[in-house]
Amino acid sequence: MENIFSHHGKKEDIINASIKLFAEKGYDAVSVRDISKEAGVTEAALYKHFKGKEDMSLSIFKEIIREYYSRIISIKELNLPAIEKLCRIVALTFDLYEAHPSEIRFALITQHRFWDSLTDELKPHLLIRSIIEEGMDTGEIPREEVYLLITVYSGLMLEPLAQYPYFYDALPPLQELKVRIMSKVRKLLG
């Protein structure tokens, strides 16, 4: 799977170092000094590209979500049943996690901090809502409170990924887990 970021040079080094550290230690446990040391740059070099840790983290979060959103749009536009689209989003999400675990973990663990800074045009759950509503309109998905279904679907898809680093020895390999989650989505919504 291709790279999520298109930056090169020191900025890419800073982004990669910060994502690695945030995914390993959590946002609050990482300082600008830690990031600059991991990236092999001075703190001044980091500040050349970002106003600070918050600005850098928000920029990274938005870039990850923007890329994820664009990939979901391409699935939404396919001429497929709604449940199949939702399963493809699960597959996409698991494949992204497998290819870019630190980036996806970063997005998962910082979404509560940055969610309100996203415009509606970047919120993946709004695309998911429209796919669920499409399925309800065609009778494929039984009528239900749409936000309840979004919450259940998102939890079913994302929570195993958020927990995977802690329970990977008790969970099946990612590709098997992906297939099992898609099966649960079909049962839940079908």
N, C-alpha and C positions, 0 to 999 in steps of 0.2 A: 504494500500500500504506500502511496506517495507521502511525502513529508507534509505535515500540517502547516509548517511555517515556511516562509519564503525569504527569511532574512539570512544574511551572510556576514562573515567577519566577526568582530567583537560583539555586535548586538546579538548575533545568533549564539555566541558563547555565553553571554549573560542570560539570555532567555533559557537556554538549555540547563545552565547551572541552577537558575532559580526554580525551574520546574522540578528538577531532580531533588533539590533540597526541600521544597514545599511538599512534594509527594512523600518523601521519607520522614520529615520531621513535623510537618504541619506549618501553616502560614505563620502563626504567632511565634514559633520557636526559631525562626530564621531571620537573621539581620542582614542589612545591606553589606556589612563587612563579610559575613559568611558567603553571600552570593559573589561578591567581587573576588574573594579568595578562591572559591571553587571555579570561577570563570577564568582566573588567571589575569585579572585586570585590576586597576586601582579603583577605589571608590569614586574618584573624579571621573573616570571613564564611564562608569555606570551612570553617573548623574548627567553625563553628556547625552545619553540616550533616553533616560527616564528621570522624572522629577523626584522619584523615590520608590520605595517598595510597593506602596499602595498603587501608584500610577503604573508601575511595571506589571504588577499582578493583574490589575484591571485590564490592561492592554492585552496581556496573554490570554486571560479568560475570554475576552471579547473575540479574539482571533480564533480560539478553539471553537467557541460557540458559533461564530460566523461560518466556519468551515463545516461544522456538523449540520447546521441549518441548511446550508446549500446542498449538502448530500441528501438530507431528508426531503427537500423540495423535489429533487430529481426522482425520488421514490414516489412521492405524492402524485406526480404527474404521469406515472405509469398507468396504463389501462389494465388494472388488476382489481380484484375484489379488495375491499377495505382491510379485511383480516390479513390477507396476503401482504398488503403494504405494511401493516403493523409488524408482521413477522420479519419482513425485509429490514425494517428499522432496527429490530432486535439484532438481526444478523450484522448489519452495518455497525451498530454500537459495539458488539462483541469483537468484531474484526478490527475496529479502531483501537479498542482496548488492547487487543493482542499485539497490534503493530506499534502502538504508542501508549504503553501502560502509564508512564509518568504523567503525560499530558492529560489523559482521561481521568486519572486519579486526582490530578490538580483541579480539573474542572468540577469533579464530584465533591471534593472537600472544600472548595471555595465558593460554590454556587450560592450558599446562604449569604455570603458577604457581598457578592456583586450582582445578584439577580435583579435588584431594583434599578440598577444602572443600565440594564438592557432595554432597548426600545422593543415594542411589540413585534417589529419586523424581524427580530432575532430570537424570539422566544420559541424554542422547539415545541413546547406543549401546545401552542396555538395551532401549529401544523397538525399535530397529533389529534387535537380536538376536531379539526375539520375532517380528518380521515375517519374518525369515529362517527361523527355526525353524518358523513357520507354513507357509512355502513348502516346507520340507523334509518336513513332515508330510503335506502334500497331494501330494507328488511333483513339484511345480512346479520346485523347486530341488533339484539333486542333493545327496545327503548329503556333507557336508564338515565340517571343523572350523569351528564357527560363528564363533569369534573370528578365525580367519584370514579368513573372508569379510567380517566386519565391518571388519577392518583394510584389506582391499583395497577394499571399497566406500567406506569413509570417505576413504581416500586418493584414490581416483578422483574423488570428489565435491568434497573440500575442498582438495586440493593445488592444483588450477588456480586456485581463488579466492585462496589464500594467495600464489600466484606472479603473479597477474594484474597487479598494479601494476608489476611488473618486466618482464613480457613481453607486455603488452597489445598492443604493436605487432606481435608475432609470432604472437599468438593470434587466433582469429576473434572477432567481437563476442560479448558475453556470451550473447545469446539463441541464437546459432548454436552456441556452445560448450555451452550447456545441452542442446540437442537431441543433440549428438554424445556428450556424457557419458551421457545417458539411453540412447542406442543401445548404448554400451559396457556399461552395466549389464545390459541385456537379453541381450547376447552372453555376458557373463561368468557370469551366474547362470542363464540359460535352458537 
